[in-house]
Each structure stands twice: as structure tokens, then as C-alpha cells.
Amino acid sequence: MSIETTLARVDAIRQAIADPATLVGPPNATGGTEAPAAAPGSGFAAALAQAGAAETGQLTGAGAATGVLSPVSSYATTPGLAGPQTGQGGNGERVLAAAETQVGQSEQPPGSNESPAIAEYRSATAGAQPGEPWCAYFVSWAARQAGEPIGPAGQGLGSVSEIWSWAQSTGRAVANGPGVVPRPGDLIVFGGEHVGIVREVLPDGRIATIEGNYNNRVSANVRSASEATGYVSMS
């Protein structure tokens, strides 16, 4: 800190404490004086805070006159399909949260494409048929639970090709390739045959997923980044 800055800071503190009323309180029971009640934004501490804030350029607008620090807005950015992320849980996070509650749900009996849970997943897709492959039904259900139903009318979609066509028509489709990093909650597409939900991108670049109709159940998997043909942004 330069000598000029130090002197300016000391001068600001002196001005703040120059009024005796800020240093001496009313008489107490023993004939002495009580320390004054601290008022927000006044006294030595406030002056010190204001001088320090002015020195670092953190006072803006009305705060420059009152000594109140203005809140600084910020966001974290993650390389991926959408723009900046805020601290609030977005659509993708809600899709993922719904999917995570279902890990371990399985077909009854195995290979039947049926169970009470799978029947519930089908309810999120108009025209869904019992006994059909259900990976698309599962992501349609998770999206609806998150308040972000997929399909042109939010009716859910029963096949991977329909999901990809819808994503392309709405600007959500991202073909996999160098530098493409999905976000948690995005849909991960494997050709026209299978679809799941991104859980996270691991430090080594592999993709942790949750997938319905994988080994006859809702499974938590880890995939190599090259396995995906594309992603559907749910952010």
C-alpha cells in the first residue's frame, strides 16, 4: 500500500470519528458514560470498512455515498452445451434428480419390459405400448417429473429417433465430437437405439450416466465419451 493511499485512508477514518457523539454515550448509573450503541454504517469500524472498500473500488452507485458494499453477481461457467450456469438448480439438474430416484428399478420378470415402475414411466408418453423397449419412456418420464416434458406438445416420445428429431427441431441437439462436453441432466444418445441421462463428466473424460432399459433395469453406468453419437440439452 502506498503512503498516499495510507494517508487518505487515515483521513477518512478521522472524519468518521470527529463527531464526539459517536464516541461518548449517555451517563450510566455510576456517573460515568456508557459506550454508544453502534449504528449500522457509522463509527470507526464502518469508516474503516468504507475506506477499504473505496480503496479496492468495490463501492458503486448508492453504496459510494453510504458506504454499503454492493453485492457482486457472479456465475460459474462449465464447458458444455449451454451458456453460463447459475447457482440455481436448472431443468437438467431436475431431470437428473428424478432419474436418480429410480436407479435399481428392474423388469419383472427380466426381459419382459414390464414392471409397476415401467408402467409409470409409460404414463409420461402418449400412445406408449406395454411390452415395448422403454429407455425413451424413462427419459420422457424424468423430463416430465422435472417440469420439462419432451416432445412438440410435451407429450413424451417413445423412440430414440423421435427424441433426436425433436431435439434437432428445437435447437437442443448437439452431435458428439471434439470439445463437446455435456452437462448433468442432458440426454445422451447412442445411435438410434438407446438413450440415457448424463450424470456427470468424470475427470478422465468418461461420462457417468443413468439409463433405463439397460440390463433389464434402471442402471448407473460409465461410458467412454466416444460411445455417444450426440446429446440433447435439457438446460
C-alpha positions in Angstrom: 0.0 0.0 0.0 1.5 3.4 -1.0 2.0 6.2 1.6 -0.6 8.3 -0.3 -3.2 5.6 0.0 -2.5 5.1 3.7 -2.8 8.8 4.4 -6.1 9.0 2.5 -7.4 6.1 4.5 -6.4 7.6 7.8 -8.0 10.9 6.8 -11.3 9.1 6.1 -11.2 7.4 9.5 -10.5 10.7 11.3 -13.5 12.3 9.6 -15.8 9.5 10.6 -14.8 9.7 14.3 -14.6 13.5 14.5 -18.2 13.8 16.0 -17.9 13.3 19.8 -21.5 12.0 19.8 -20.2 8.9 18.2 -17.6 8.3 21.0 -19.4 9.2 24.2 -22.8 7.8 25.3 -25.3 8.9 27.9 -24.4 8.8 31.7 -24.6 5.5 33.4 -25.7 4.7 36.9 -22.2 5.3 38.4 -21.8 8.8 36.9 -19.6 7.7 34.1 -20.6 7.3 30.5 -21.7 4.3 28.5 -20.3 3.3 25.2 -22.7 4.4 22.5 -24.9 1.9 20.7 -23.3 1.1 17.3 -25.4 2.3 14.4 -25.1 0.5 11.1 -22.7 2.2 8.8 -21.3 4.6 11.4 -18.2 4.8 13.7 -14.7 3.6 13.4 -15.4 0.1 12.0 -17.8 1.4 9.4 -15.3 4.1 8.4 -12.5 1.5 8.1 -14.7 -0.7 6.0 -15.7 2.2 3.8 -12.2 3.3 3.4 -11.0 -0.2 2.5 -13.9 -0.6 0.0 -13.2 2.7 -1.6 -9.5 1.7 -1.9 -10.4 -1.5 -3.8 -13.1 0.1 -5.9 -16.0 -2.0 -4.5 -18.4 0.8 -3.8 -20.8 1.5 -6.6 -23.9 3.6 -7.1 -25.7 4.5 -3.9 -23.1 2.5 -2.0 -20.4 5.1 -2.8 -22.3 7.6 -0.8 -23.5 5.4 2.0 -20.5 3.1 2.5 -22.6 0.0 1.8 -21.0 -2.6 -0.4 -22.9 -3.5 -3.4 -23.4 -7.3 -3.9 -21.3 -8.7 -6.7 -23.2 -11.1 -9.1 -21.3 -14.0 -10.5 -21.8 -17.3 -12.2 -19.7 -20.4 -12.9 -19.3 -21.5 -16.4 -19.0 -25.1 -17.4 -17.7 -26.2 -20.8 -20.8 -27.8 -22.4 -23.9 -27.4 -24.4 -25.4 -24.3 -22.9 -24.2 -21.0 -21.6 -23.4 -19.8 -18.1 -24.7 -21.8 -15.1 -26.1 -20.1 -12.1 -26.2 -21.5 -8.6 -29.9 -22.4 -9.0 -30.9 -25.9 -9.9 -31.9 -25.8 -13.6 -34.0 -28.1 -15.8 -31.2 -30.5 -16.4 -30.4 -30.9 -12.7 -34.1 -31.7 -12.0 -34.2 -34.3 -14.8 -31.2 -35.9 -13.2 -32.6 -35.8 -9.7 -35.8 -37.6 -10.9 -33.8 -40.3 -12.7 -31.5 -40.9 -9.7 -34.5 -41.9 -7.6 -35.2 -44.8 -9.9 -31.7 -46.5 -10.1 -32.2 -50.2 -9.4 -35.8 -50.5 -10.7 -36.0 -53.6 -12.7 -38.2 -55.6 -15.1 -40.5 -58.1 -13.6 -39.7 -60.7 -14.8 -36.4 -59.9 -16.5 -36.7 -59.5 -20.3 -40.4 -58.6 -20.1 -40.1 -54.8 -20.5 -42.7 -54.8 -17.7 -43.0 -53.8 -14.0 -45.1 -51.4 -12.0 -42.3 -48.8 -12.3 -42.1 -49.2 -16.1 -45.8 -48.8 -16.4 -45.4 -45.5 -14.6 -42.7 -44.4 -17.0 -45.0 -45.2 -19.9 -47.6 -42.9 -18.5 -45.4 -39.9 -19.5 -45.6 -40.8 -23.2 -48.8 -40.5 -25.2 -49.5 -43.7 -27.1 -47.0 -45.8 -25.2 -47.4 -49.6 -25.6 -46.9 -52.2 -22.9 -44.0 -54.6 -23.5 -42.1 -52.2 -25.8 -38.4 -51.1 -25.1 -38.6 -48.4 -22.5 -35.4 -46.3 -22.5 -37.2 -43.4 -24.2 -40.2 -43.8 -21.9 -37.9 -43.5 -19.0 -36.2 -40.2 -20.1 -39.7 -38.9 -21.0 -40.9 -39.6 -17.5 -37.8 -38.0 -15.9 -38.2 -34.9 -18.0 -41.9 -34.6 -17.1 -41.1 -35.0 -13.4 -38.7 -32.1 -13.8 -41.4 -29.9 -15.4 -39.6 -30.0 -18.8 -41.6 -32.6 -20.8 -40.2 -33.5 -24.2 -41.9 -33.6 -27.5 -43.6 -30.9 -29.7 -46.6 -30.8 -27.3 -44.8 -32.1 -24.2 -46.4 -35.5 -24.8 -43.3 -37.5 -24.3 -41.6 -39.6 -27.0 -41.4 -43.3 -27.4 -38.3 -43.8 -29.6 -34.8 -42.6 -29.8 -35.2 -41.3 -33.4 -38.2 -39.2 -32.3 -36.2 -37.7 -29.5 -33.3 -36.8 -31.7 -35.7 -35.3 -34.4 -37.4 -33.2 -31.7 -34.1 -32.1 -30.4 -32.9 -31.0 -33.8 -36.1 -29.1 -34.5 -35.8 -27.2 -31.2 -32.1 -26.4 -31.3 -31.3 -28.8 -28.5 -29.4 -31.4 -30.5 -25.6 -31.5 -30.3 -23.7 -34.0 -32.3 -20.8 -35.5 -30.4 -17.3 -34.5 -31.4 -14.0 -33.0 -30.2 -14.6 -30.4 -27.4 -18.2 -31.4 -26.8 -18.8 -31.7 -23.0 -22.4 -32.5 -21.8 -24.0 -31.2 -18.7 -25.6 -33.2 -15.9 -29.2 -33.9 -16.9 -28.6 -33.7 -20.6 -29.9 -36.7 -22.6 -27.1 -38.9 -24.1 -28.0 -40.6 -27.4 -26.4 -43.8 -28.7 -27.3 -44.0 -32.4 -30.9 -44.6 -33.0 -31.1 -47.5 -30.5 -30.7 -46.2 -27.0 -30.9 -43.0 -24.8 -29.9 -42.2 -21.2 -29.3 -39.3 -19.0 -25.9 -37.7 -18.2 -25.0 -37.9 -14.5 -21.5 -36.3 -14.7 -18.4 -35.9 -16.7 -15.6 -37.7 -14.9 -12.0 -36.3 -14.6 -10.8 -38.7 -17.3 -13.4 -37.6 -19.7 -15.7 -40.6 -19.4 -19.4 -40.0 -18.9 -21.4 -41.3 -15.9 -25.0 -42.0 -16.9 -28.3 -43.2 -15.7 -30.0 -45.4 -18.3 -33.4 -47.1 -18.4 -33.7 -50.5 -20.1 -30.0 -51.3 -19.6 -29.6 -54.9 -18.4 -33.3 -55.0 -17.8 -33.2 -52.2 -15.2 -32.5 -48.6 -14.5 -28.7 -48.7 -14.3 -25.9 -46.3 -13.3 -23.2 -46.7 -15.9 -19.9 -45.2 -17.0 -19.4 -44.7 -20.8 -16.5 -43.7 -22.8 -17.0 -40.2 -24.4 -16.7 -41.8 -27.9 -19.8 -44.0 -27.4 -22.3 -41.2 -27.6 -23.4 -40.0 -31.0 -25.0 -36.9 -29.6 -26.6 -35.1 -26.7 -29.9 -33.3 -26.1 -29.5 -30.2 -24.0 -32.1 -30.0 -21.2 -30.8 -26.8 -19.6 
